[in-house]
Amino acid sequence: MTESSEGLAPAITVRPTATPAPGRQAAAQEPGPARTFRTLRRTWLLGTALLSAAAFAGAIVLAPDGSEQPGRALGTLLFLGSSVHVASTGWFFTLPEVRAHAAVHRGRYVIAPAALILGTALTAVIVPFEQLQWALLVYLAWQFFHFQKQNLGMAALAGVAQKTGSVRPLERRAIMLAGAGGIAALLVHPELLQLGVDPPLRFLFPVAFAVFASGVAIGLYALARRDGRPIAFTSIYLISLLFFTPVFVFDSPYAAVAGLTIAHGYQYLLIVGLVSGAPRRGRSGLSGLCIMATIALAGGIALHQASHMHGSPLIWERALYGAYLGAVMAHFVIDAGLWRLRDEFPRRFLTASVPYLLKP
């Protein structure tokens, strides 16, 4: 809202000032909400690019040698980027509209998460961890596929926010092809995942790299064909396309994989923070953000503690470890529904929460 200056200090002589540059003049004439939207849009675009780049750089610099445990700094980054970001999904269920949507779609939002948590808890009790590690290969493949789907969504959202249009079919296929190569490389080289299994397909690592390189080449070609390539969109698209590069560069598990986890988690926390910080009926933006942060930290601490109980001799602790795996998979399932913009409810909900990204 702008204030009128009529009738204010009419006797004061105003000295002439230099004419502002056209860009600044246009910005000054923008209504308040438009300026706020522009600031929030830039915050998301710049924050996503910088947080992702910093996550990879931090993981590489702080990675310990060999299979040593990470130091406190890297451990904190991983805690925020893994357990805390998963737990932040719980915030969505504090909203009446999300609970109403979940009640209509109970299969995805209630039955599947409960079945995953209970099923994995029982499995972790029955199956010794030595054998369970083979199943963890499937779990981790799903996790990294979830990462790449988020990367695709971030690139698409950056295109819409920058008014250059969503990712095009060839750009989309390139991101997913590069991701498939990266995931395959991790599965045939499980030492990078710190799993004690010996798959008979290690010889396929060069094939995985060829798939990844093909995806990158196609993505660069598709990007070059774009008429408009704003810096913010180009940065986020390249981060999505090159996301699995450390897997092919480093032998250290933390240098190769930790950056993927941290970047993914921080991208998620940033956009969930913007969604939770949107004012709603009966709740200010600040209170929504505080509620989300509280849920994320409290749930993150619980998930982090459970994630280290896989080797416990106690049945109930192994059950908690299994429940932790199920909770992470439930996060995959819930997110796949809440962020699917081709569906009516997610599109309406997110447009109301972050209109500066979806309707710039």
C-alpha positions as CSV (number, residue, x, y, z in Angstrom):
1,M,0.0,0.0,0.0
2,T,1.4,3.4,-0.9
3,E,0.8,6.6,1.2
4,S,-0.3,9.9,-0.4
5,S,2.0,12.9,0.1
6,E,-0.7,15.5,-0.6
7,G,-0.8,18.3,2.1
8,L,2.6,17.3,3.6
9,A,4.9,20.3,4.3
10,P,3.9,22.5,1.3
11,A,6.2,25.3,2.3
12,I,9.4,23.2,2.0
13,T,11.5,23.9,-1.1
14,V,12.5,20.6,-2.7
15,R,15.9,20.7,-4.4
16,P,16.1,18.9,-7.8
17,T,17.7,15.5,-7.8
18,A,19.1,13.3,-10.5
19,T,16.6,11.3,-12.4
20,P,16.8,7.7,-11.3
21,A,17.8,5.0,-13.8
22,P,14.9,3.5,-15.7
23,G,15.2,0.1,-13.8
24,R,15.2,1.8,-10.4
25,Q,12.4,4.2,-11.4
26,A,10.3,1.2,-12.5
27,A,11.1,-0.6,-9.3
28,A,10.2,2.4,-7.2
29,Q,6.8,2.7,-9.0
30,E,5.9,-1.0,-8.4
31,P,3.2,-1.5,-5.8
32,G,4.4,-2.9,-2.5
33,P,3.1,-6.5,-3.1
34,A,4.9,-6.6,-6.4
35,R,8.2,-5.6,-4.8
36,T,7.7,-8.2,-2.1
37,F,7.0,-10.9,-4.6
38,R,10.0,-10.0,-6.6
39,T,12.2,-10.1,-3.5
40,L,10.8,-13.5,-2.4
41,R,11.2,-14.9,-6.0
42,R,14.9,-13.8,-6.0
43,T,15.4,-15.2,-2.5
44,W,14.2,-18.6,-3.7
45,L,16.2,-18.5,-7.0
46,L,19.4,-17.3,-5.5
47,G,19.0,-19.3,-2.3
48,T,18.5,-22.6,-4.2
49,A,21.5,-22.1,-6.4
50,L,23.8,-20.9,-3.6
51,L,22.7,-23.5,-1.0
52,S,23.2,-26.3,-3.6
53,A,26.6,-25.2,-4.6
54,A,27.7,-24.6,-1.0
55,A,26.4,-28.1,0.0
56,F,28.6,-29.8,-2.6
57,A,31.6,-27.6,-1.8
58,G,31.2,-28.1,2.0
59,A,30.8,-31.9,1.7
60,I,34.0,-32.2,-0.4
61,V,36.1,-29.9,1.8
62,L,34.9,-31.5,5.1
63,A,34.8,-35.1,3.9
64,P,37.0,-37.4,6.1
65,D,39.5,-39.8,4.6
66,G,38.3,-43.3,3.7
67,S,35.5,-44.6,5.9
68,E,36.3,-42.4,8.9
69,Q,33.4,-40.8,10.6
70,P,32.6,-37.2,9.6
71,G,33.6,-34.3,11.9
72,R,31.1,-32.2,13.8
73,A,30.7,-29.6,11.0
74,L,29.9,-32.2,8.3
75,G,27.7,-34.2,10.7
76,T,25.6,-31.1,11.5
77,L,25.2,-30.3,7.8
78,L,24.1,-33.9,7.2
79,F,21.7,-33.8,10.1
80,L,20.0,-30.7,8.8
81,G,20.0,-32.0,5.2
82,S,18.7,-35.5,6.0
83,S,16.7,-36.0,9.2
84,V,15.5,-32.5,9.6
85,H,14.3,-32.1,6.1
86,V,12.4,-35.4,6.2
87,A,10.7,-34.4,9.5
88,S,9.7,-31.0,8.1
89,T,7.1,-32.8,5.9
90,G,5.1,-33.3,9.1
91,W,4.3,-29.6,9.1
92,F,2.0,-29.9,6.2
93,F,-0.4,-31.9,8.3
94,T,-0.9,-29.0,10.7
95,L,-2.9,-27.3,7.9
96,P,-6.7,-28.1,7.8
97,E,-6.7,-28.1,4.0
98,V,-3.9,-30.6,3.8
99,R,-5.6,-32.9,6.3
100,A,-8.9,-32.7,4.4
101,H,-7.1,-33.6,1.2
102,A,-5.3,-36.5,2.9
103,A,-8.7,-37.7,4.3
104,V,-10.0,-38.0,0.7
105,H,-6.8,-39.7,-0.5
106,R,-6.2,-42.0,2.4
107,G,-4.2,-44.5,0.4
108,R,-1.3,-42.2,-0.3
109,Y,-1.3,-40.1,2.8
110,V,-2.4,-42.5,5.6
111,I,-2.4,-46.2,4.6
112,A,0.8,-46.2,2.5
113,P,2.9,-44.3,5.1
114,A,1.6,-46.5,8.0
115,A,2.2,-49.7,6.0
116,L,5.8,-48.6,5.2
117,I,6.7,-47.7,8.8
118,L,5.2,-50.9,10.2
119,G,6.5,-53.1,7.5
120,T,10.1,-51.9,7.7
121,A,10.0,-52.0,11.5
122,L,9.0,-55.7,11.3
123,T,11.6,-56.4,8.6
124,A,14.4,-54.9,10.6
125,V,13.6,-57.1,13.5
126,I,13.3,-60.3,11.5
127,V,16.1,-59.9,8.9
128,P,19.7,-59.6,10.1
129,F,21.4,-56.4,9.1
130,E,24.0,-58.3,6.9
131,Q,21.1,-59.5,4.7
132,L,19.1,-56.3,5.1
133,Q,21.8,-54.3,3.4
134,W,20.8,-55.9,0.0
135,A,17.3,-54.5,0.5
136,L,18.9,-51.1,1.4
137,L,20.2,-51.0,-2.2
138,V,16.6,-50.8,-3.4
139,Y,15.7,-48.2,-0.7
140,L,18.7,-46.0,-1.6
141,A,17.9,-46.3,-5.3
142,W,14.4,-45.0,-4.5
143,Q,15.9,-42.2,-2.4
144,F,18.2,-41.0,-5.1
145,F,15.4,-41.2,-7.7
146,H,13.4,-39.0,-5.3
147,F,16.4,-36.6,-5.2
148,Q,16.4,-36.3,-9.0
149,K,12.7,-35.8,-9.2
150,Q,13.0,-32.9,-6.9
151,N,15.9,-31.6,-9.1
152,L,13.6,-31.7,-12.1
153,G,10.9,-29.9,-10.1
154,M,13.3,-27.2,-9.0
155,A,14.4,-26.6,-12.6
156,A,10.8,-26.5,-13.9
157,L,9.8,-24.1,-11.1
158,A,12.9,-21.9,-11.9
159,G,11.8,-21.7,-15.5
160,V,8.2,-20.7,-14.6
161,A,9.4,-18.1,-12.0
162,Q,11.8,-16.6,-14.6
163,K,9.0,-16.4,-17.2
164,T,11.0,-18.6,-19.6
165,G,8.6,-21.6,-19.3
166,S,8.9,-24.9,-17.6
167,V,11.6,-27.4,-18.6
168,R,10.9,-28.8,-22.1
169,P,10.6,-32.5,-22.8
170,L,14.2,-32.9,-24.0
171,E,15.5,-31.0,-21.0
172,R,13.4,-33.1,-18.7
173,R,14.6,-36.4,-20.3
174,A,18.2,-35.3,-20.0
175,I,17.9,-34.6,-16.2
176,M,16.4,-38.0,-15.6
177,L,18.9,-39.8,-17.9
178,A,21.8,-38.2,-16.0
179,G,20.2,-39.2,-12.8
180,A,19.7,-42.8,-13.9
181,G,23.4,-43.0,-14.7
182,G,24.3,-41.6,-11.3
183,I,22.0,-44.0,-9.4
184,A,23.3,-47.0,-11.4
185,A,26.9,-46.0,-10.5
186,L,26.0,-45.9,-6.8
187,L,24.3,-49.3,-7.0
188,V,27.3,-51.0,-8.6
189,H,29.8,-49.3,-6.3
190,P,28.1,-49.7,-2.9
191,E,31.2,-48.7,-1.0
192,L,30.2,-45.1,-1.7
193,L,27.0,-45.9,0.1
194,Q,28.9,-47.5,3.0
195,L,27.2,-50.8,2.5
196,G,29.0,-54.1,3.1
197,V,27.7,-55.9,0.0
198,D,29.5,-57.1,-3.1
199,P,27.3,-56.9,-6.2
200,P,28.4,-58.9,-9.2
201,L,27.9,-56.0,-11.6
202,R,30.8,-53.7,-10.7
203,F,32.0,-53.9,-14.4
204,L,29.0,-51.8,-15.3
205,F,30.4,-48.7,-13.6
206,P,31.8,-47.3,-17.0
207,V,28.4,-48.0,-18.5
208,A,26.7,-46.0,-15.8
209,F,29.2,-43.1,-16.5
210,A,28.3,-43.3,-20.2
211,V,24.6,-43.0,-19.4
212,F,25.3,-40.0,-17.1
213,A,27.6,-38.3,-19.7
214,S,24.9,-38.8,-22.4
215,G,22.3,-37.2,-20.2
216,V,24.6,-34.2,-19.5
217,A,25.4,-33.8,-23.2
218,I,21.7,-33.9,-24.2
219,G,20.9,-31.5,-21.5
220,L,23.6,-29.0,-22.6
221,Y,22.3,-29.3,-26.2
222,A,18.7,-28.7,-25.1
223,L,19.8,-25.7,-22.9
224,A,21.7,-24.2,-25.8
225,R,18.5,-24.3,-28.0
226,R,16.6,-22.2,-25.5
227,D,15.8,-18.6,-26.7
228,G,16.0,-17.2,-23.2
229,R,18.5,-18.5,-20.6
230,P,18.3,-16.3,-17.5
231,I,21.3,-16.8,-15.2
232,A,19.1,-18.1,-12.3
233,F,17.3,-20.7,-14.4
234,T,20.5,-21.8,-16.1
235,S,22.3,-22.2,-12.8
236,I,19.5,-24.3,-11.2
237,Y,19.1,-26.4,-14.4
238,L,22.9,-27.1,-14.5
239,I,22.9,-28.1,-10.8
240,S,20.0,-30.5,-11.6
241,L,21.7,-31.9,-14.6
242,L,25.2,-32.3,-13.0
243,F,23.9,-33.3,-9.6
244,F,25.6,-36.8,-9.6
245,T,29.0,-35.6,-10.8
246,P,30.7,-36.2,-7.4
247,V,29.8,-39.9,-7.7
248,F,32.2,-40.2,-10.6
249,V,34.9,-38.0,-9.3
250,F,35.5,-39.1,-5.6
251,D,36.3,-42.4,-3.9
252,S,35.5,-41.1,-0.4
253,P,31.8,-41.9,0.5
254,Y,31.3,-38.5,2.1
255,A,32.8,-36.5,-0.7
256,A,30.9,-38.5,-3.3
257,V,27.5,-38.7,-1.7
258,A,27.1,-36.3,1.3
259,G,26.8,-33.3,-1.0
260,L,23.8,-34.9,-2.8
261,T,22.0,-35.4,0.5
262,I,22.8,-32.0,1.9
263,A,21.9,-30.1,-1.3
264,H,18.6,-32.0,-1.6
265,G,17.7,-31.3,2.0
266,Y,18.6,-27.6,1.9
267,Q,16.6,-27.1,-1.4
268,Y,13.6,-28.7,0.3
269,L,13.9,-26.8,3.6
270,L,14.2,-23.5,1.7
271,I,11.0,-23.9,-0.3
272,V,9.1,-25.5,2.6
273,G,10.2,-22.5,4.7
274,L,8.7,-20.1,2.1
275,V,5.5,-22.1,2.0
276,S,5.2,-22.3,5.8
277,G,6.0,-18.6,6.0
278,A,3.1,-17.6,3.9
279,P,0.3,-15.9,6.0
280,R,-2.8,-17.9,6.5
281,R,-6.2,-17.4,8.1
282,G,-5.6,-17.5,11.9
283,R,-1.8,-17.9,11.5
284,S,0.9,-15.3,10.7
285,G,3.8,-16.1,8.4
286,L,6.3,-16.0,11.4
287,S,4.2,-18.4,13.5
288,G,3.9,-20.8,10.6
289,L,7.6,-20.8,10.1
290,C,8.3,-21.3,13.8
291,I,5.8,-24.3,13.9
292,M,7.5,-25.8,10.9
293,A,11.0,-25.3,12.4
294,T,9.9,-26.9,15.7
295,I,8.4,-29.9,14.0
296,A,11.5,-30.3,11.7
297,L,14.0,-30.1,14.6
298,A,12.1,-32.3,17.0
299,G,11.3,-34.9,14.4
300,G,14.8,-34.6,13.0
301,I,16.4,-35.4,16.3
302,A,14.2,-38.5,16.7
303,L,14.9,-39.8,13.2
304,H,18.7,-39.1,13.6
305,Q,18.8,-41.2,16.8
306,A,16.8,-44.1,15.2
307,S,19.1,-44.1,12.1
308,H,22.0,-45.4,14.2
309,M,20.2,-48.4,15.8
310,H,20.7,-50.9,12.9
311,G,23.4,-52.9,14.8
312,S,21.7,-53.0,18.2
313,P,21.2,-56.4,19.9
314,L,17.9,-55.0,21.3
315,I,14.8,-55.9,19.2
316,W,13.0,-52.6,20.0
317,E,15.9,-50.6,18.8
318,R,16.2,-52.5,15.5
319,A,12.4,-51.9,15.1
320,L,13.0,-48.2,15.6
321,Y,15.7,-48.3,12.9
322,G,13.2,-50.0,10.5
323,A,10.6,-47.5,11.4
324,Y,13.1,-44.7,10.5
325,L,13.6,-46.2,7.1
326,G,9.8,-46.5,6.7
327,A,9.3,-42.8,7.7
328,V,11.8,-41.7,5.1
329,M,10.0,-43.7,2.4
330,A,6.7,-42.3,3.7
331,H,8.2,-38.8,3.0
332,F,8.9,-39.9,-0.6
333,V,5.3,-41.0,-1.0
334,I,3.7,-37.9,0.6
335,D,5.9,-35.5,-1.2
336,A,5.2,-37.1,-4.6
337,G,1.5,-36.2,-4.0
338,L,1.8,-32.8,-2.4
339,W,4.2,-31.3,-5.0
340,R,2.5,-32.8,-8.1
341,L,1.4,-29.6,-9.8
342,R,-0.5,-31.3,-12.5
343,D,-3.1,-32.3,-9.8
344,E,-5.6,-29.7,-8.8
345,F,-5.1,-29.5,-5.0
346,P,-1.3,-29.2,-5.0
347,R,-1.5,-26.6,-7.8
348,R,-4.1,-24.5,-5.9
349,F,-2.4,-25.0,-2.5
350,L,1.1,-24.0,-3.7
351,T,-0.2,-21.1,-5.9
352,A,-1.8,-19.7,-2.8
353,S,1.3,-20.1,-0.7
354,V,4.1,-19.1,-3.2
355,P,2.3,-17.2,-6.0
356,Y,5.5,-15.3,-6.8
357,L,7.0,-18.6,-8.1
358,L,4.0,-20.1,-9.9
359,K,2.4,-16.9,-11.2
360,P,5.1,-14.3,-11.5
